[in-house]
Amino acid sequence: MDTNNPLVTNALSRNKFETIHIFFHLNDNRQNCTIFLDNYFTSIPLLETLTANKLYCVGTVRSDRVEKAPLKDLKKENRDNTLYQTKGSCKRWSMKDKSAIQVDQPSLVHLYNKGMGGVDRFDQMRGLYRSRIRSKTWYWPLIRFCLDGSIVNMWYLYRQALLSRNESISLLEFRRRVVLALLAAPPSNSNTGPKPKLSCKVLSEVRYDGKEHWIDRQETQRRCGKCGKCTTFSCVKCNTGLHPDKCFRQYHQK
């Protein structure tokens, strides 16, 4: 549609038209298909209208959009109680048994998880291990959102790269590796003070990356990370004692 059409520009603003234009694509869907929505769009009037046009929807809904529906207070029921059809099971942590147990999964939850879009999946993964550092500055929530979001995106790309090797990594383990890799990075200015002694093991991602591994002489002796003998030389990036001849080269090769 032409956004410069006088009939359109005289009726509503361009930004409003661009917003409405997004929903015009609903007409491209065939009848009896299922559309997945997040809680930003889901509402009972919208579901009723789409159902009347034989377009079925599955989505989460906000508590202020239930139109005073007579929902039963599930807080008084057991946590594993369900009022609708179930399909399969899933693992949930039991505070009573102190272990993961199998519980019945509602069919609607199974269907929504199957068709969940990238935005909802992103919010779900970002909320699992959200940064808990608080600050009174107004811009800190924006920085925290960017940090958590970038870690989720990096984890997703890294997991896709591991599929070719039939390997997998959880989001929690990926966050741990990111933290350890940042702690193992060399300081920007080595003359500002004594170098910290890291007690953690050097990650393979840092040890074998082949970048900025420099040999440096120290005032005190350290154990060589390759042969175990004493040496006054060490790798600046790995912060590990190494002899400058064969040990340094062999230590950084797989």
Protein Blocks (a to p, Z undefined) as FASTA:
>chain_A
ZZkbmklmmmpcfklmmmmmmmmmmmmpcghiacdddfklgcfklmmmmmmnopacdddd
dfklnoopacddfklmcfkbcfbdcehjdddddfklopacdddddfklmmmmmmocfklm
mmmmmmmmgcfbdcfbfklmmmmmmmmmmmmmmmmmmmmmmmmnopacdfklmmmmmmmm
mmmpccfblklpccdddfbdcdfklmmnopaiacdddfbdcddfklopacfbdcfklopa
cdfklmmmmmmpZZ
